Amino acid sequence: MTGRAGLRKGRDWDLRGKRALVTGAAGAFGSATVEQLRARGAEVVGLDLQKSDDIIECDLTRPERIPAAVAEAIERLGGLDLLINNAGIGVPAPAGEAPDAVARKVIEVNLFAGWNVTAAALPVLRTARGRVIFVSSGLAYVTLPLAASYLVSKRAIDTYADALRLENGRAIDVSVIYPGYVPTPIHDASLARGVDLGLFLPAEKTEQVVKTIVDVAAAARPPRNRASTRSTGLGVAVARHLPSVADRLVRLRTNQQRRKGGLGEWTDKLGKI
């Protein structure tokens, strides 16, 4: 639980009339989240590379542009009650190779973009006694091979959310969502290089993730952390509390896929782990 939420009792946080900002609003999770928030009566503005009437164009890898974009969103909305940091990307990145520009971009989008957006919005959110939600991943704790930059960025989101909550828990609520594997375009880069995360993780549906986001947004006492499905929650729990067990399972599955040639260009490079 967040500090303030843990002390509060009452009805759900009515989303009608709430003013929300969603990053990555043109993507699979983002666009569906915007739709569901509006269906619940919220006013929503998005940030994304793709501009539209209700989406402000902003390259989140350009930190100098973020404050102005957030300020424009707040001006359009007339304030801000809810921030959902949803933007994210992923590409293969072996841990034994130095991070290239693409790996650094993954960390920039998945971690620093949310940090910068939150910092720009924080004064208004504190005044409104609002909420911040980070869309992380079950892979924040379930470690897979060939995805170092993505894993690092998602684990770091948890740590940043913890720090934000500790410093601001009496003024805002902070929650982290853990989706499992959902076959959306975020995985296209990995699939193009022969790595299919669906071979390692049970598939979830976009609707399950979005429902979790909106339910947490509207909760009377929003949870500190929430997985989008029971199976993903179990996987995260095992990885956090029994990491050696999780590692053995991942190694077993990885070696099975390697023998089948299922790791693309890394099938021979990785070797048995």
C-alpha positions as CSV (number, residue, x, y, z in Angstrom):
1,M,0.0,0.0,0.0
2,T,1.0,3.6,-0.4
3,G,1.4,5.7,2.7
4,R,-1.7,7.7,2.3
5,A,-3.8,4.9,0.8
6,G,-3.0,2.6,3.6
7,L,-4.7,5.0,6.0
8,R,-7.8,5.8,4.0
9,K,-11.0,4.0,3.9
10,G,-14.1,4.6,1.7
11,R,-15.6,4.1,-1.7
12,D,-13.8,3.8,-4.9
13,W,-12.1,6.8,-6.3
14,D,-14.7,8.0,-8.8
15,L,-13.1,8.6,-12.1
16,R,-15.9,10.9,-13.3
17,G,-14.4,14.3,-13.9
18,K,-10.9,13.2,-13.0
19,R,-8.1,14.7,-15.2
20,A,-5.7,12.1,-16.5
21,L,-2.4,12.1,-18.5
22,V,-1.3,8.9,-20.2
23,T,2.1,8.4,-21.9
24,G,2.4,6.1,-24.8
25,A,-1.2,6.9,-25.5
26,A,-1.2,5.8,-29.1
27,G,0.1,2.3,-28.3
28,A,-1.8,-0.9,-27.6
29,F,-2.1,-0.5,-23.8
30,G,-2.2,3.3,-23.9
31,S,-5.0,3.7,-26.5
32,A,-7.1,1.1,-24.7
33,T,-6.5,2.7,-21.3
34,V,-7.5,6.1,-22.7
35,E,-10.7,4.6,-24.0
36,Q,-11.6,2.9,-20.7
37,L,-10.8,5.9,-18.6
38,R,-13.1,8.0,-20.8
39,A,-15.8,5.4,-20.6
40,R,-15.6,5.9,-16.8
41,G,-16.0,9.6,-17.2
42,A,-12.4,10.8,-16.9
43,E,-10.9,13.6,-19.1
44,V,-7.8,12.3,-20.8
45,V,-4.9,13.8,-22.7
46,G,-2.0,11.6,-24.0
47,L,1.6,12.0,-24.9
48,D,3.1,10.1,-27.8
49,L,5.1,10.4,-30.9
50,Q,1.9,10.3,-32.9
51,K,-0.1,13.5,-32.6
52,S,-3.9,13.7,-32.7
53,D,-6.6,15.9,-31.2
54,D,-6.2,14.5,-27.7
55,I,-2.5,13.4,-28.0
56,I,0.3,15.9,-27.6
57,E,3.3,15.0,-29.7
58,C,6.4,14.5,-27.5
59,D,9.5,12.5,-28.0
60,L,10.1,11.1,-24.5
61,T,13.7,10.5,-25.3
62,R,14.2,14.2,-25.4
63,P,14.0,15.2,-21.8
64,E,14.2,18.9,-22.6
65,R,10.8,18.7,-24.4
66,I,8.9,16.9,-21.6
67,P,8.2,19.8,-19.2
68,A,6.5,21.9,-21.9
69,A,4.4,18.9,-23.1
70,V,3.3,18.1,-19.6
71,A,2.4,21.8,-19.0
72,E,0.4,21.8,-22.2
73,A,-1.5,18.7,-21.1
74,I,-2.2,20.2,-17.7
75,E,-3.4,23.4,-19.3
76,R,-5.8,21.5,-21.6
77,L,-7.2,19.5,-18.7
78,G,-7.3,22.4,-16.2
79,G,-5.3,20.4,-13.7
80,L,-4.2,16.8,-13.1
81,D,-5.4,14.1,-10.9
82,L,-4.0,10.9,-12.5
83,L,-0.7,10.2,-14.3
84,I,-0.3,6.8,-16.0
85,N,3.3,6.2,-17.2
86,N,2.7,3.6,-19.8
87,A,5.2,4.3,-22.6
88,G,7.7,1.5,-23.2
89,I,9.8,-0.3,-25.8
90,G,11.8,-3.5,-25.8
91,V,14.6,-5.0,-28.0
92,P,17.0,-7.9,-27.4
93,A,20.1,-7.0,-25.5
94,P,22.5,-9.7,-24.2
95,A,24.0,-8.8,-20.8
96,G,27.5,-9.7,-21.9
97,E,27.6,-7.1,-24.7
98,A,28.2,-3.4,-24.0
99,P,24.9,-1.4,-24.3
100,D,24.6,0.2,-27.7
101,A,22.4,3.2,-28.6
102,V,19.3,1.0,-28.9
103,A,19.8,-0.6,-25.5
104,R,20.2,2.9,-24.0
105,K,17.1,4.1,-25.7
106,V,15.1,1.3,-24.0
107,I,16.3,2.5,-20.6
108,E,15.6,6.1,-21.6
109,V,12.0,5.4,-22.6
110,N,11.1,2.8,-20.0
111,L,12.7,4.5,-17.0
112,F,13.8,8.1,-17.5
113,A,10.8,9.2,-19.6
114,G,8.4,8.2,-16.7
115,W,10.8,9.8,-14.2
116,N,10.9,13.1,-16.2
117,V,7.1,13.2,-16.8
118,T,6.4,12.5,-13.2
119,A,8.8,15.2,-12.1
120,A,7.2,17.7,-14.4
121,A,3.7,16.8,-13.2
122,L,4.5,16.3,-9.5
123,P,3.7,19.8,-8.1
124,V,0.2,19.7,-9.7
125,L,-0.4,16.1,-8.6
126,R,0.6,16.9,-5.0
127,T,-1.9,19.8,-5.0
128,A,-4.6,17.6,-6.3
129,R,-3.7,14.7,-4.0
130,G,-3.5,12.6,-7.1
131,R,-2.2,9.3,-8.3
132,V,0.7,8.0,-10.3
133,I,0.7,4.6,-11.9
134,F,3.7,2.9,-13.6
135,V,3.1,0.2,-16.1
136,S,6.1,-2.1,-15.5
137,S,6.4,-5.8,-16.4
138,G,6.5,-9.2,-14.7
139,L,10.0,-9.2,-16.2
140,A,11.0,-6.6,-13.6
141,Y,11.6,-9.8,-11.5
142,V,11.3,-12.8,-13.8
143,T,14.7,-12.6,-15.4
144,L,15.1,-13.9,-19.0
145,P,18.1,-14.1,-21.2
146,L,18.8,-11.7,-24.0
147,A,16.8,-8.8,-22.6
148,A,19.1,-7.0,-20.3
149,S,18.2,-3.4,-21.1
150,Y,14.5,-4.2,-20.8
151,L,14.9,-6.1,-17.5
152,V,17.1,-3.3,-16.0
153,S,14.6,-0.6,-17.0
154,K,11.6,-2.4,-15.6
155,R,13.3,-3.4,-12.3
156,A,14.5,0.3,-11.9
157,I,10.9,1.5,-12.3
158,D,10.0,-0.3,-9.1
159,T,12.9,1.3,-7.2
160,Y,12.0,4.8,-8.6
161,A,8.3,4.2,-7.6
162,D,9.4,3.2,-4.1
163,A,11.5,6.4,-3.7
164,L,8.7,8.5,-5.1
165,R,6.2,6.9,-2.7
166,L,8.5,7.3,0.3
167,E,9.0,11.0,-0.4
168,N,5.4,11.9,-1.4
169,G,3.2,9.2,0.2
170,R,1.2,11.6,2.2
171,A,0.3,13.7,-0.8
172,I,0.0,11.2,-3.7
173,D,-0.7,7.5,-4.3
174,V,1.9,5.5,-6.3
175,S,1.2,2.1,-7.8
176,V,3.1,-0.3,-10.1
177,I,1.4,-2.7,-12.5
178,Y,3.0,-5.9,-13.7
179,P,1.7,-7.2,-17.0
180,G,2.8,-10.6,-18.3
181,Y,3.5,-11.4,-22.0
182,V,1.0,-9.7,-24.3
183,P,1.6,-10.1,-28.1
184,T,1.7,-6.4,-29.0
185,P,4.0,-4.5,-31.3
186,I,6.4,-3.8,-28.5
187,H,7.8,-7.4,-29.2
188,D,8.2,-6.9,-32.9
189,A,11.9,-6.0,-32.6
190,S,12.6,-9.2,-30.7
191,L,10.6,-11.3,-33.0
192,A,12.5,-9.8,-36.0
193,R,15.7,-11.2,-34.4
194,G,14.2,-14.6,-33.6
195,V,13.5,-14.2,-29.9
196,D,9.9,-14.9,-29.0
197,L,9.1,-14.2,-25.3
198,G,5.9,-16.1,-25.8
199,L,8.0,-19.2,-25.6
200,F,8.9,-18.4,-22.0
201,L,5.8,-16.8,-20.6
202,P,2.0,-17.5,-20.6
203,A,0.1,-15.1,-22.8
204,E,-2.2,-12.4,-21.5
205,K,-4.7,-10.2,-23.3
206,T,-4.5,-6.4,-23.6
207,E,-8.0,-6.2,-21.9
208,Q,-6.6,-7.9,-18.8
209,V,-3.8,-5.4,-18.5
210,V,-6.0,-2.4,-19.1
211,K,-8.6,-3.6,-16.7
212,T,-5.9,-3.9,-14.0
213,I,-4.7,-0.3,-14.7
214,V,-8.1,1.2,-14.6
215,D,-9.2,-0.8,-11.5
216,V,-6.1,0.4,-9.7
217,A,-6.7,4.0,-10.8
218,A,-10.2,3.8,-9.4
219,A,-9.5,1.9,-6.2
220,A,-10.4,3.4,-2.8
221,R,-7.1,2.1,-1.5
222,P,-4.8,1.6,-4.6
223,P,-2.3,-1.2,-4.1
224,R,1.4,-0.7,-4.0
225,N,1.9,-3.4,-6.7
226,R,-0.5,-5.4,-8.8
227,A,0.0,-8.1,-11.4
228,S,-2.5,-8.2,-14.3
229,T,-3.2,-11.9,-13.9
230,R,-2.9,-14.5,-11.1
231,S,-0.3,-16.5,-13.1
232,T,1.9,-13.4,-13.6
233,G,1.6,-12.5,-9.9
234,L,2.7,-16.0,-9.0
235,G,5.7,-15.8,-11.3
236,V,6.7,-12.4,-9.8
237,A,6.3,-13.8,-6.2
238,V,8.4,-16.9,-7.0
239,A,11.1,-14.7,-8.6
240,R,11.2,-12.3,-5.7
241,H,11.1,-14.8,-2.9
242,L,12.6,-17.9,-4.5
243,P,15.0,-16.5,-7.1
244,S,17.0,-19.7,-7.4
245,V,13.9,-21.7,-8.3
246,A,12.9,-19.1,-10.9
247,D,16.4,-19.1,-12.4
248,R,16.4,-22.9,-12.7
249,L,13.0,-22.9,-14.5
250,V,14.2,-20.2,-16.9
251,R,17.5,-22.0,-17.6
252,L,15.6,-25.2,-18.3
253,R,13.2,-23.5,-20.7
254,T,16.0,-21.5,-22.4
255,N,18.1,-24.6,-23.0
256,Q,15.0,-26.4,-24.4
257,Q,14.5,-23.5,-26.9
258,R,18.2,-23.3,-27.8
259,R,18.2,-27.0,-28.7
260,K,15.2,-26.4,-31.0
261,G,16.9,-23.4,-32.6
262,G,14.3,-21.1,-31.0
263,L,16.6,-18.2,-30.0
264,G,17.2,-16.8,-33.5
265,E,20.6,-15.4,-34.1
266,W,21.6,-16.2,-30.5
267,T,20.9,-19.9,-30.7
268,D,24.6,-20.7,-31.2
269,K,26.0,-17.6,-29.4
270,L,24.3,-18.2,-26.1
271,G,25.3,-21.8,-25.5
272,K,24.0,-23.8,-22.6
273,I,23.2,-21.8,-19.5
